[in-house]
């Protein structure tokens, strides 16, 4: 499993633990252990006092897949508060009510969003998931260790949120500039990566018609593509159709505006 470590300047500089991660590909267990430097003793007069285990937790990815909040474009966090791990929680259902960023959420609740389990697609295999680890700006290789089933890379991103933004799928929509009053149009939808390349994946995209009519509130993209019909029934020239597109817990990631013109 891919582990992406981030030096996050917003992490308190005195929070400098060592994190050990391991993954069992047979059981789909992700293990996370948190260590801090042990207190110096006479036996450790050399200056290398070793590490003291604070807490360990095991997250079974198979159990996460059974949760109601497992979906495309989702992140689960193993967060730390007062030196202890909190129960694993899904980020976007937590931040959606207040439209918070992950940083604002963490600061409000005084949580350290240490380890993120990132799900680009609901159907992603274990190998396609990726783990982010938020360490402070002074972190080195000594602050993170992984087992033989994990591949560690350091990111130059400012936070794990920036890593997710670059690695998660994007929704791109295309629509005609105008539609006749009472008429209809077709909106074309693509699931792309950050570079604009089509992703040949299945995904569920959620719709919200601010104005105009769509026949459903979600659509399944097949091979990264989907079409959404929209109607200007009951609308007049000068009105505007507006439809938002997003993920289950991340609405409004993209929108379309179509001018309504005289028939």
N, C-alpha and C positions, 0 to 999 in steps of 0.2 A: 504494500500500500504506500502511496506517495505521501510523504510528510513535508510540509512547507513551513519552514521557520521564518518568523518575521521579527525584526528589531523595531519595536513600536515605541516611539518617543513619548507617547501618552501614558505608557505604563510607568508607575512610580519607580524611580531609580533604586529605591531600597528593596523593591520586590525582585529579588534576583535568585530564584530557585533553580534547581536542576530538575529537568523533566525527563523521565524514562518512558518510552512508548514501545509497545510490542503488539504484533498482530498475529493471530492464529488463523491461517487460511482454511483450516478444517472446520473449526467451530465458529468462525467469524467473530471471535472475541478480540476487542481492542482493549489493551491494558494501559493505564496511565498511572504513573507513580510520581509523587511530588517530594523532592528532597530539598533541604536547606543545609548550609554548612554546619557541621557539628561543633559544639563548644570545644575550645582548645583544652587539652589536658596535659599533665606532665608527660604522658606517653606520646603525645603528639607535639612535642617541643620543636619538631622540625618545621612547623608552620603548616603542614598538611593535616588538618584536623579531620578530613574525610567528610562524609555526608550523613545526615540524619533523616530518616524517612518520616515524612509528615503524614501522608495518607496515600492509599492506592484505591483505584476503582477499575472495574472491568465493565465495558459496555459491549453488549452483544448486538452486532449490526443486524442479525436476523430478527431480533426482537424489535429493533427500531423500524424495520420494514413493515411490521404489523401495526404500527401506530397509525391513528387516524390522520396525523399531520405529516406522514411521509408522502412526499409529492415532488414534482419537478421544482427546481429552484428552491431548495430548502437547506438549512444549516441547523445542526444540533450542537449545543455547547456543553462541555464539561467545564463549568465555571468554578471560581474559587472565591470564598468570602470568609474573612476572619481566619484564614489559614486552613479551611476545610473545603472539600468538594461539595458542591450543591447537586441535587438531582439533575440528570440530563434534561434539557429543555430545548424546544424548537424556537429558534430566534424570531422568525417572521410573525408567527401568531402573537408573540409577546410584544413586538414593537409596532404592530399594525394599528392598534386602537389609538395610540398617540402620534402615529406617523413619525416615530423616532428613528434616528440612526442607531446603529449598534453602540457607538461611542456614547451617545446621550443616554441610552438605556443603561449601559454599564456604570456610568457616572452617577446617575440618579439612584440606582440601587446599590452602589458601592460594590460592584462585582468585578472580578477580573475574568474576562472572557478568554481563558487560557487556551483551551483546546477545542477546535471546531471540527465537526464531522460534516463535510460538505457534499451535498447531493445535487449534481447538475440535472439529472433526470431520474424520475422515479424508477425506471427500468435499468438504471446503471448497475453494472456488476460491482463487486467489492473492489476490483482493481481500478474501476473508473471513478470511485469516490476518492476524495483527497482530504487530508487532515491538515489544518493550519494550527500553528502554535504561536501565540502572542508572547514574546519575551521583551525585556526592556532594551533600551538603546545600547547598553554596554554588553549585551549577551555575546557569548562566544560559543565555539563548539563544545566547550566544557559544560555548558548549561543545558545541553540536550543530547540524549542518547537514544538510539533506536535499535531494534533487533534485526535479524537477518531477513525478515519478511517485510521490512520497511525500507524505503529509499528516501534519504534525507536530502533536501535541497534548501538553501537559504535564498530568500527573496529580497529584492531591493525595494519592494512595495512598502509603503508607510504603515500599513496595518493589514490584518487578515481580511478586513472588508475590501480593501483594494485588490487583494488576491482573488477574492470571490468575484468581484466585478469583472476582472480580466478573464476568469476561467468559466464563469457561468454562461449559459446560452442567452442570446438576445432575441427579441421579437422585432421583426421588421415588417412593416405593412406598406402596401401600395394601393392607391385608389384613384379613380378619375377625379379631376379637379371640380367637376360639376355634374349635377343630375337634374333632369327636368322635374318640376313639381308634379307629384303623383307617380313619378317613375321609380325605377330601381337601379341599383348598381351592384357591382361585385368588388369586394375588397380582397386582395391577395395577401396572404400571410406567409412569411418565411421564418424559420428558426435558424439563426446564424451564430457563428462564433464572433469574437471581438474584432476580427479582421474582415467580417462581412461574408465569410464563406458559409455556404449552406451546410447545415448539419443533418445528416441522413438519420434522423431519430424520430421516435414517437414522443409526443408531448401534448399536454392538455393546456390550452390557452383560454383564459376567462375573459368574457366580454361585458361591457357596460355601455348601453346606449344612453348617452346624455340627451341626445335629440335624434329623431329618426327612429326607425324600427328595424330590429334584427330578430330573427325567428328563434334564437336560442341564446343562452348566457355563457356557453362554453363550446369550444370546438376542439377536436383532436386532430393535430397535425400528423400526417403520415409521410414518412421520409422527409420530414422537415417542412412540409407544404400543406396549406389549407386555404379554402375559400369561404368567405362570409358574405352572404347577400344582405343588402340593406335597402330599405324602402323609404321613399319620401312621401308616402301616402298621407294625405291631410295637411301637407306642408305647402307653403307658398313661396313664390320667387322672393329672394332676399333672406330666406331662412337658411339655416346651416345644419347639416347632419354632423354629429360628432359622436364617435364611438371610441371607447378606451379599451385597451388590450393589456392583459397582465397575467401573472401567475396566481395560483390559488390564494397565497398569503402575501402577494406582492402586486397589488392591482395598479393599473395606470402606468405601466412601464412604457407604453407607447399609445398614441392616439391618432385618429384620422379625422380630418375635417373636410367635408364636401359641400360646396356651395349649391344651393337649390336655385335653379333658374326657371324662367318662364317656359312653359311647354311649347 
